[in-house]
Amino acid sequence: MVRKSRITKRDFTMNESTSPSVEHVHWVGVDVAKKTFDAALVRDGQKYPATPIASIPVRSFSRTPRGVCELVEWLDSLLSGEHPSCAVRAVMEATGRYSTELAVWMAECRPALAPAIQPPHHTAAFIKSMGLRSKTDKLEARALGFYGMERQPVAYKPANKQEAHLRDLTRHRDFLVRQRVAEANRAEEVKHCSFARKMADRRLAQTDRDIEKTEAQMHKVVDSTPELKGDIDQLRTIYGVGFIVAATVRAELGDLRRFEKARQLSAYAGLTPAIRESGTSVKGRPHLDKNGNPHVRQALYLAAMVIIRGKNNLQRDYLRLRENGQAPKSALGAVMRKLLVLMRAILISGKPFDPMWKTQPKCVRVQ
C-alpha cells in the first residue's frame, strides 16, 4: 500500500460523455500500490451493508500491463454467465503516477472499463462512513467497488503526450525554483566560511543553468505543438500573464474550452469561496476552497500580484473590492478567479485580449 498523493484535478475530466451511458454497471474497485493492485468486483445492484463486504470477490495482480490483462481474464471468468448488456467499469484512488499508469493500461487493454480516478479525501470519507474496523488493501478495494456503485464517477481522461510532457517540465521547473530559494537562503547562513560559500554559489549557478535549460525545453515543446502554441500565445496577451503562467495553466488544466460554464472551471481549480456557517455561533470568514490544482493556484497568484500593480481592468476590480472592505487576500483571490475565467473566455473567442472591450459600443440589430 502506498501513501496517497495529493490530488491534482487535471487528472479528471468535466465531460460526462466519457462515461458509458448504460443502465446496469458492475464496478471494479481497485486499490493501487507501487508493484501490485487489488481488484474487487461489486455486481450491479449490490449495496452495503445489505451485501456483506466479505462476500465480494477480490484478487491481487501485478501493476503491469500483463497484470491488467490477467484482471480482464479474471473478470471474464466471473461474469461468464452474466447478461452481456451489463457494462463493467473500474474506480481507484489517486496515487500519482501509479494510478494514472494503471488507468492508461486498463483503457488500452479494454476501453469499456472506462477507469475513474477519484480524489483520496472523497473515497476516504466514503470508506469511513461504512464503519469498517480494519484497513487492508483487499478491504479498501471492496469498499471502492461500493463507492463506484453509489457515486457513478466519470471516466479518467489522460492528457495527450505533448500536454503531459509540458506538465512534467513545468513541475520540474517549479521544483528547481524552490530548490534555488532554499540554496540562496543556505548560502546566506554560511557567508563567514569561504569554502562553504563557494560550494553554495556553485550549486546556485548550476541550478540557474538547469532552470534555463528547462525553460528552453518548454519553449521547444510548445513551438512544436501548434495547438499549445496558439493557446499560450493568446493567453499571453493578457496583462500579467507570461509564458510560464500560461504554460502552467494550459498544461495542468488542459483545454479550458471543455468547461461548459465559467463557474465549473473556477470550482475545478479550487478558486471558489468556501463558507463555514452553522447556527448563530459559527460564522467563519469565506476563504478559497483549495480543492483544486495547487500548481495552477500558485501560477495565478504570481500573475495576480503583477496585475494589481499595473493599470488594467483587473487592478481596478481589486481596488474596488478593497474599498468595499474586502481583505487583501480575499480581493486577490477574486482577481485570480477573474483571471482564470478571462483565460477561458479568450480561448473560446479565439481572439487576443482587448483591454478596452468593456468600452466598445454594442452592435445594434436592425429589425
Secondary structure, DSSP 8 states (H G I E B T S, - for coil): --------GGGS-S-GGGS---S-EEEEEEEE-SSEEEEEEE-TT--TTTS-GGGS-EEEEESSHHHHHHHHHHHHHHTTTS-TTSEEEEEEE--THHHHHHHHHHHHH-GGG--EEE-HHHHHHHHHHTT-S---HHHHHHHHHHHHHHH---------HHHHHHHHHHHHHHHHHHHHHHHHHHHHHTTT-HHHHHHHHHHHHHHHHHHHHHHHHHHHHHHT-HHHHHHHHHHTTSTT--HHHHHHHHHHH--GGG-SSHHHHHHHTT-SEE--EETTTEE---EE---S-HHHHHHHHHHHHHHTTSSSHHHHHHHHHHHTT--HHHHHHHHHHHHHHHHHHHHHHTS---TTGGGS-------
